[in-house]
Amino acid sequence: MDYFALLWTLLALIVLYLVGRVTQIRRINSCVDRMNFIDGYFSDFDNISQRYVARQQDRETMGRLLAGASRMQTLLGRAGIVGYQDRLRGYQINNYQVVPNTLSKIQNGQAIEADLHLVLTSIPMRRGELAGVLESLQAELKNPIKLILLGIRWVITLPLTLAQYAGVIGEPRYNALFSSWIVKFLTFVITLFGLLASVVTILLGWHDALNKIKIIIRQL
């Protein structure tokens, strides 16, 4: 048994574990940040809805809602885009974005109770989904195997991470690519290959393992 190879294998696993743990903590913090934003936005929207019904204005709260409308709409995802029946004009609107359109109607005094209800129900639903995601992420933080695999996935997607830091791609796009089946498949293949390579190297030693690899390459 090559103890030097064993030492390097353990060191690599520790590094991957630490990378995976840091990545998982960042994902948890990101999820918490989104939930906090949703909580604040829902509180402001609920406040502005009550004032709208009472025919009162609150420019400061409306200003915050308008400033965060794009982010809130993005966080809602597909739940924030619906087929909307405009009762005043009598026609169907496809791909209706509930947050910015409802705010626009509130400003123009054209919002009805159904408009307010649409936003007031979609936001808590999305918040509940994120709460489930957060629970899963926190559970995975206690699983060292999951963290090692996450570390490997981070190494594979390093170019994507750099692109996100550079502002080339946004966080939603990065998260979608990071969790895609292609990345997961590459992670599985590389993990399997690395495990087999580590076992062979530990059992045979560096020199014998390299000779075996050279023989296989020549046969190909």
VENDACOR-V247633 format. One record per backbone hydrogen bond with DSSP energy under -1.0 kcal/mol. NH is the residue of the N-H (numbers start at 1). CO is the residue of the C=O. E is the energy in kcal/mol with one decimal. If there is no record, write none. Layout:
[[NH CO E] [NH CO E]]
This chain:
[[2 202 -3.1] [6 2 -1.8] [7 3 -2.3] [8 4 -2.0] [9 5 -2.2] [10 6 -2.4] [11 7 -2.3] [12 8 -2.4] [13 9 -2.2] [14 10 -2.2] [15 11 -2.4] [16 12 -2.6] [17 13 -2.4] [18 14 -2.5] [19 15 -2.7] [20 16 -2.7] [21 17 -2.5] [22 18 -2.6] [23 19 -2.5] [24 20 -2.5] [25 21 -2.5] [26 22 -2.2] [27 23 -2.0] [28 24 -2.3] [29 25 -2.7] [30 26 -2.2] [31 27 -2.1] [32 28 -2.6] [33 29 -2.5] [34 30 -2.1] [35 31 -2.2] [36 32 -2.6] [37 33 -2.2] [38 34 -2.4] [39 35 -2.4] [40 36 -2.3] [41 37 -2.6] [42 38 -2.9] [43 39 -2.0] [44 40 -2.1] [45 41 -2.7] [46 42 -2.8] [47 43 -1.9] [48 44 -2.6] [49 45 -2.2] [50 46 -2.0] [51 47 -2.0] [52 48 -2.1] [53 49 -2.3] [54 50 -1.8] [55 52 -1.4] [56 51 -4.0] [62 58 -2.4] [63 59 -2.3] [64 60 -1.8] [65 61 -2.3] [66 62 -2.6] [67 63 -2.1] [68 64 -1.8] [72 68 -2.6] [73 69 -2.6] [74 70 -2.0] [75 71 -2.5] [76 72 -1.7] [79 76 -1.3] [80 77 -1.4] [81 78 -1.6] [82 96 -2.1] [84 93 -3.2] [86 91 -2.5] [90 86 -2.1] [93 84 -3.6] [96 82 -3.0] [98 80 -2.4] [101 97 -1.5] [102 98 -1.8] [103 99 -2.2] [104 100 -2.1] [105 101 -2.0] [106 102 -2.2] [107 103 -2.2] [108 104 -1.8] [110 105 -2.7] [111 105 -1.0] [116 112 -1.7] [117 113 -2.6] [118 114 -1.9] [119 115 -1.4] [120 116 -2.5] [121 117 -1.3] [122 118 -1.6] [123 119 -2.0] [125 121 -1.4] [126 122 -1.9] [127 123 -2.2] [128 124 -2.2] [129 125 -1.7] [130 126 -2.1] [131 127 -1.8] [132 128 -1.6] [133 129 -2.0] [134 130 -2.8] [135 131 -1.9] [136 132 -1.8] [137 133 -2.5] [138 134 -2.4] [139 135 -1.6] [140 136 -2.3] [141 137 -1.2] [142 139 -1.3] [143 140 -1.6] [147 143 -1.9] [148 144 -2.2] [149 145 -2.4] [150 146 -2.2] [151 147 -2.1] [152 148 -2.1] [153 149 -2.4] [154 150 -2.1] [155 151 -1.9] [156 152 -2.1] [157 153 -2.2] [158 155 -1.2] [161 157 -2.1] [162 158 -2.5] [163 159 -2.0] [164 160 -2.1] [165 161 -2.3] [166 162 -1.9] [167 164 -1.1] [168 163 -2.4] [174 170 -2.3] [175 171 -2.8] [176 172 -2.0] [177 173 -2.3] [178 174 -2.9] [179 175 -1.7] [180 177 -1.2] [184 180 -1.9] [185 181 -2.4] [186 182 -2.5] [187 183 -2.3] [188 184 -2.1] [189 185 -2.5] [190 186 -2.7] [191 187 -2.4] [192 188 -2.5] [193 189 -2.7] [194 190 -2.8] [195 191 -2.4] [196 192 -2.3] [197 193 -2.7] [198 194 -2.3] [199 195 -2.3] [200 196 -2.5] [201 197 -2.5] [202 198 -2.6] [203 199 -2.3] [204 200 -2.8] [205 201 -2.4] [209 205 -2.2] [210 206 -2.5] [211 207 -2.2] [212 208 -2.2] [213 209 -2.2] [214 210 -2.4] [215 211 -2.1] [216 212 -2.2] [217 213 -2.5] [218 214 -2.3] [219 215 -1.9] [220 216 -1.4]]
